Amino acid sequence: MNPEMTPEERAAYRAFVRDNHPDRGGDPEAFVAGLARFHATRAAARDPEPADRRYDAPIEVVADLPFPVKVAIAAIRTVRRHRRTRVDRPGPPHEPPPQ
């Protein structure tokens, strides 16, 4: 249950669960459907308009790249990764050899 519930909402939720829970002799499908309706109305009351619209566009299927192009991309990424780690990684301190 959500701590943001008003006492009336909490009482309604508890009464629904008490009357329809399958462990207390209620119908399981009706219980699941009622919970889904309850949570949907709670979500609609909390946030009527979703803020993030980035995912509203239809899904685009991109064709697979040819194998030689994949190999070239992998080689470029490998070279860049090795070049970056070689430059960023500090080496051992240089000490004069013991005499």
N, C-alpha and C positions, 0 to 999 in steps of 0.2 A: 504494500500500500504506500501511497505517496504522502509524505508529511505535509504537503501543501493543501490537503483536503480540508474542506470546511467540515464542521461537525455534522451538518445535514448530509453532505456527500458521503462521509464516512459511515453514517448510520444506514444510508441507502445501500451502500456497498456491502456492509456486513449483513444486512437483512437479505439481500440477494444471495449471498454466499450461503447463509444459514438455510435458506429455503430450497436452494437448487443444487447444493453440492452433492456429487455422486456418492460420497461416503455416507451421506445422510438420506439416501434414497432418491435423489434427484436424477434427472436425465443427463447423461454426460454430454450429449451434443447440444442440448439447450444450455447447459452450464458454460461450455466453451463459447458458444455463440453470444451468450449474455455478457461474458467477460470481454469478448472482442468489442461488442457494442459499447460497453462501459469505458474501455480504454480508448476507443475511437472518439467518443464524445469528450473525454478528458483531454486528449491530445488536441482536438479541434478548439476547445476552450482555451487551452494554454497558448497555442501558436496557430492562429487561423491562416496565416500566410507564411510558408517556408521561406527563410531568408536566402538560402543557397539555390540559385537557379542554374548553376553550371551543369547539372545533370539532367536538365529537362530536354536537351536536344536528343534526337533519335540516334540510335547506335549505328555507327558506320562500320562496315566490314572492309578491312584493308587487305588487298591481295598480298600473298606471301612473296618475299623477295627471292630472286633467283639465287642459286647456291654460290656462284662466284662473288656476288655482291655481299652475301653473308660472310664469306671468308675474308673479303677485303675489310669489312666493318670490324670483324673480330680482330684482325691484325692491327688495324689503326688503334682500337681500344687497348690492345695489349701493349703496344709501343707507348701510348700515352700513360698507361698505368705504371709501367716500369720506369719511364722517365720521371714521373712525378714522385714515386717512392724513392728513387735514387737521390734526387735532389733534396727531398724533405727529410730523409733519414740521416741523423747525425752519425758521423763515424767515430771510431775510438780515438781517444786523445793521443796526440803524438808525443811520445816521450823519448828522450835520447837513449840509445842502447846502453846497457850496464857495462862498466869498464872493469 
